[in-house]
Amino acid sequence: MRLGKREDILNSALKLFLEKGFSSTSIEDITKLAGVSKGSFYTYFPSKEGLLNEVVNLFLEEVSSQFSQILENKKGKPLELIEAFFDLNLNLAREYASNIFTIVREVSFAPIQTRERLTFSFSRLIEEKLREFITTLKGSCDESDIIILLGAVINFWVRFIFGEKVPTTDELSKRVW
């Protein structure tokens, strides 16, 4: 079954942004891959920057949804919640390992308004989800332990973004134990 034109454009843009980069991808490249006209592109998106916003927002919504499911499914089970939280971070890193640096680099080359909007959306999501995580764990774990765990996750992402290989769960366990 064929996806709608809007979804075809989104999927094509994501593929091209990751392969060629945002600045090297033209609207013509996107419409050609999606099999739609330029008019169809502008029916759904005001500009390439608007499309980038939408692509990033869809990604953020997916991550938010996965995180919310973990919080809901592991309510009252702090150790399982912590394990699921780390698993989600590892899975996201593995899934996007080949593309995360490209995404970060390309967003930094986006127009200033787009960059600020995306940074705000991303920061707001992280802050919101970490607040939910901390609130859920409060009372069942020592607060200093929660801060250490969050510091470990942030350290993991910083190291990963700057090129360290994503470790397996077994490799992480060996480092810790």
URCORBEL-V770359 format. One record per helix or strand. SS is the DSSP state (hx for helix, st for strand). FROM is the first residue (numbers start at 0). TO is the last residue. If there is no record, write none. Layout:
SS_FROM_TO ; SS_FROM_TO
This chain:
hx_4_19 ; hx_26_33 ; hx_37_43 ; hx_47_72 ; hx_77_94 ; hx_99_108 ; hx_111_136 ; st_137_137 ; st_140_140 ; hx_142_160 ; hx_168_175
